[in-house]
């Protein structure tokens, strides 16, 4: 199994006035070189500082392009971005809830099987839930081709949340993990306003990801 250089993750966390580390996303597939490496490892979740004021919901998006050329994504124009070692941190306040997005990435030549994908998702879920007082977890798993998804509901710090952790891999080897923690009553609006446009805009260059993995 190839070594995961750093899990590509998109986490959007909307938790009422809570600072939270974040962890992925659809893509445009390119052709990547192949390379065999050693055992998998999961990159730690990165933190971004939470804004102190409530901001209006922005329907205008701007494109963030990774300086290493690995990925690009459209983000609401009034959200803050912070460059991370293997990606980007994005933060804002909307709906009187904190919004934190972290994107990182990894690559390996071999395709992940459903067992390995489930192990990675479970690890990231455990890292995320460990930050909260977590109760009433009800998650269902589903595997569709190169995608593994864990979703449902949980009470985090006594707040009912919609929870989704999803990992997928392009045919070129790029591994993408996205995690969404959204107040349950806000998810329908968040899905339309933020999730769908960001999913459609996100692209990753497999060749650039593979080159970075070899450094």
NORKAUR-V53645 format. One line per field, one symbol per residue. phi: phi as a letter, one per 30 degrees, with the letter a starting at -180 (. if undefined). A space follows every 50 residues. Layout:
phi = ???
This chain:
phi = .ddddledbcccccbehbdbdbb..dacdcdcdcacbcddbcdddccbdd dcbdcddccccbccceddidbbadbedccdbbdceblbcbbacahhbdbb bbbbbbaaddddddddddddddddeddddddcdcbhdbcccbbbiccbbb blbacchicdbdbbbbbbbdddjdcbbbbbbbeedceeddeddceddddd ddbbcdddddddddd
